Amino acid sequence: MTKSEENIDQTFINFVTDFITKDKQDRILLFYKNKKNWWKIKIEFHTSNPFDTKRLNEILPNEQYAEKIYLKMKSLGTKEECVSLLDYLNDEPYTCQLEEKLSDTVGFLFETIIYCPKSKTGYFEGGHAKDRYILKY
């Protein structure tokens, strides 16, 4: 395993530990241990149900635009270097710049988890319009 793979591995585990409710952590981490089960993780994140509600910051309907979400995340101390955890699970490039990734994903209603480990902040979008949140630990 390369250093980069170890880092993303630990980043994913830290994300689950920090943001997912205790009762769902074991299930998601069990799926994560076997790459063949990674598709099950994506199903878990179709909605915000696995998240600890104390970590979810609601985005008001008039603020559900990439630029407004970006500015709000920056005000929380979010750094530009982030990882797209579901892209990682899809074997796609997963390191990203926050502003660009938000522009590419906000409002498209496909499951998105952008995580910025240095600031322990992120963005989640599920498969439903009302399921958009800024994540803050």
N, C-alpha and C positions, 0 to 999 in steps of 0.2 A: 504494500500500500504506500503510495507516495505521500509526501507531507501535505500536499493540497487535499488529497482524498481523506487523510486523517482529520484535517481541519474541518472540512465540510461535514464529515461524519459526526464530529464532536459538536459542531454548530447545530446540526439537526437535533441531536439529543438534547442540547441545552435549550433549544427552542421549545421542544415538547415539554421539558421539565418546567420551564418558566411560564408557558402560556396555556397549556392544556390542563383541564381539570384532572385532579388526582385519579379519579375512577376511570379515565380514558387513556391515561399515559401508558400503562402497561400494554394495553391492546395495540396502540399505535407503535410503540417500540418493539413489540413482538413482530408485527408486520414488517417493521423496518429491518429487523435482523436478517430476513430472507428476501433478497431482491425480487424473487418471483411474486412476492406478496405486496410489492410497492403499489400496485394498482388499487389495492384495498385502502391504502392511506388516502389516495385521491378521492375515493368515494366518501370517506369519513369527513373530508373537508368540502363537501358539496354545500354544507351549511356551516354556520358558526357554532353549532351545538358542542363540539369538543372543547371550545375555549372556556377558560376561566373568565366569567363575566367581569371580574374586577380588572381584567387586563384589556377589555374592549372599550374603546372610545368611539361613541356613535358619531357618524357623519350625517349631518342634517341634509335633507333632500336638496336644498339650494347650495350645498357645499360639495356635491358629489361630482366634482370635476378634478381632473388630474392636477391642474395648477393650484387649486385651493387646498387639496389634500397635501400636495408637496410643501406648500408654505406652512401649513399647520404642523407637518412632521418636522420641518426645519426648526420651527419655534420650540419643539420638544427636544432639540439637540441632535436630531438625526443626522448622521453622516451620509455622504453621497455614495460611498461604497457599500453595496448590499448584495444579498444573494436571493435568488428566486428559488425557493425550496421545492416547489412542484416542478419547475423546469429541471432541477437536479434529478428528481425522481423519474422524469421522462428521458433521462440521458441527453438532455439538451444543455447548451451553455447556460450556466447559472449565475456567474458573477455579473453584476450589472450596476449601472449608475441609477440612482433613485429617480431622478427627474425623468430620464428617458424611459425607464421601465414603467413608471406610473402612466406616462403618455401612451404607452403601447398596450396597457391592460385595463385601466379604469373604464368601467362602463360596458365592457364587452361580455359580461356575465359568464366568464369561464373562471374556474377556480384559480385563485392567485394567492400566493403567500410571498410577499417580499419581506425579508428580514434583514435588519441592519444590526449585527451582533455587537458592534462597539458601543452603540447607544441603547441597545435592548429595546428597539422600537421596530415597527413594521406596519404593513398594510395587508389586510385580508379582504378578498372579494369572493363570495360564494356564487352559486348558480342562480341566485335570486337578487333582484334589484335592491331589496331592503337589506341584504347581507353584505354590507361594506363597513369596515371598521378600521380605525387606526389602532395599532397594538402598542401598548406601552407597559413596560415592567416597572 
